[in-house]
């Protein structure tokens, strides 16, 4: 029986009705980063707490990816022929950090710095075991 | 102990099937030695940089086995500056009188690709198609144009200038001028950057021979002095390559940090610089680096370019040999190509592309993954 699973463990809450990215907040200095890591990059303190990040934010910057990225490392289920262009950007999540992510909108004319974006969990590839993998992205809200 | 550059050599950047990076490196060294009238047996230590060749110091096997300390260096796109600095330090410390910095590389075609673990990043980041340096250049340009009211036409103007300078440089890789219109209308690789706004990885080598300043007269009547050489890595909050998340508060890039440190070391300011080489991985980078290195305020680039101020006859000529856009980027050698061009210009030997008026102070700047910048200041 094929399952739908995150591209890597610990990226976002799953399964969940309203998934959220899993970042880290340092208990010592308050620094927030994505993804979660054990040591704080701001102050070096160990034991950074895992926290759910806001699901909505504003687009801080963006660009486009018009050709299939070199593979490896890219592991999408597509081929150079079936590749669908995507955008990449940073979304500023209030009170947290700016997260780099795929954007579901491939047309730069339809993207604008400052616009509201929300988290979307989208199909990505397949594992060798035949499970479908999911990746986080942001879509215009 | 002051340090003088007494010889420079270049194996032109391009594509050379059947020729190894080490062979190109050896040619560049012989070119630098001939420039100084020196012999390989006179060289007392060597630093060789490369990204693709893990033991670039093996170039001594093609030049002569003289037993000198020969060391490999790698610092991403700033590798050329690191080999230059280390060779200079070997002289400043009094350990050696004559040292050589060498860069050589031979990249496969296409965008750089590697496993994210080499940058300390998780595997999913590469799986998801995010481990691409080109994304950063597009995103930095998008944000910069937005914040400072610039347009893609300015990016096209920069790329056209560098192709034009390349056309006047017999050693450049791209020697055909391309119009601003054609550059703007080319395929968009990463918005807002089109195909002709990017440099490409390629092959080539460069070498710089350094000497105690008080002995420079033995090799040349036109020594060029190294006044400063500084490298900085990114601070938390700088908007940099290959970064899954950024804090909400932004701090200046490592280019700003390296530049300020270099001006301080040299005891001069940006107003004293006559000619500059700024890392133009893409046209947006050159525009942004004009401000980050102190040559203008953010947003002034559009009017400066319209006035032709970074052209060869302008107030501050930038990338007079065509930069990375016209020469390509063999990573280990790129920074030493910049030094080659500045030394050639300061000696008044640049031919058709010579900056008029006898430039006296030159500036080189490198920037690359994973957020490292380096600046050197040279003068007659």
Boltz contact constraints between the chains, C-beta under 6 A:
constraints:
  - contact:
      token1: [A, 7]
      token2: [B, 124]
      max_distance: 6.0
  - contact:
      token1: [A, 7]
      token2: [B, 127]
      max_distance: 6.0
  - contact:
      token1: [A, 8]
      token2: [B, 124]
      max_distance: 6.0
  - contact:
      token1: [A, 33]
      token2: [B, 245]
      max_distance: 6.0
  - contact:
      token1: [A, 34]
      token2: [B, 244]
      max_distance: 6.0
  - contact:
      token1: [A, 34]
      token2: [B, 245]
      max_distance: 6.0
  - contact:
      token1: [A, 42]
      token2: [B, 236]
      max_distance: 6.0
  - contact:
      token1: [A, 61]
      token2: [B, 139]
      max_distance: 6.0
  - contact:
      token1: [A, 61]
      token2: [B, 142]
      max_distance: 6.0
  - contact:
      token1: [A, 61]
      token2: [B, 143]
      max_distance: 6.0
  - contact:
      token1: [A, 62]
      token2: [B, 142]
      max_distance: 6.0
  - contact:
      token1: [A, 63]
      token2: [B, 135]
      max_distance: 6.0
  - contact:
      token1: [A, 63]
      token2: [B, 138]
      max_distance: 6.0
  - contact:
      token1: [A, 63]
      token2: [B, 139]
      max_distance: 6.0
  - contact:
      token1: [A, 63]
      token2: [B, 142]
      max_distance: 6.0
  - contact:
      token1: [A, 63]
      token2: [B, 190]
      max_distance: 6.0
  - contact:
      token1: [A, 63]
      token2: [B, 191]
      max_distance: 6.0
  - contact:
      token1: [A, 64]
      token2: [B, 190]
      max_distance: 6.0
  - contact:
      token1: [A, 64]
      token2: [B, 191]
      max_distance: 6.0
  - contact:
      token1: [A, 69]
      token2: [B, 129]
      max_distance: 6.0
  - contact:
      token1: [A, 69]
      token2: [B, 132]
      max_distance: 6.0
  - contact:
      token1: [A, 70]
      token2: [B, 113]
      max_distance: 6.0
  - contact:
      token1: [A, 73]
      token2: [B, 115]
      max_distance: 6.0
  - contact:
      token1: [A, 73]
      token2: [B, 126]
      max_distance: 6.0
  - contact:
      token1: [A, 73]
      token2: [B, 131]
      max_distance: 6.0
  - contact:
      token1: [A, 74]
      token2: [B, 129]
      max_distance: 6.0
  - contact:
      token1: [A, 75]
      token2: [B, 127]
      max_distance: 6.0
  - contact:
      token1: [A, 88]
      token2: [B, 135]
      max_distance: 6.0
  - contact:
      token1: [A, 97]
      token2: [B, 245]
      max_distance: 6.0
  - contact:
      token1: [A, 97]
      token2: [B, 247]
      max_distance: 6.0
  - contact:
      token1: [A, 98]
      token2: [B, 246]
      max_distance: 6.0
  - contact:
      token1: [A, 99]
      token2: [B, 245]
      max_distance: 6.0
  - contact:
      token1: [A, 100]
      token2: [B, 244]
      max_distance: 6.0
  - contact:
      token1: [A, 108]
      token2: [B, 191]
      max_distance: 6.0
  - contact:
      token1: [A, 113]
      token2: [B, 146]
      max_distance: 6.0
  - contact:
      token1: [A, 135]
      token2: [B, 128]
      max_distance: 6.0
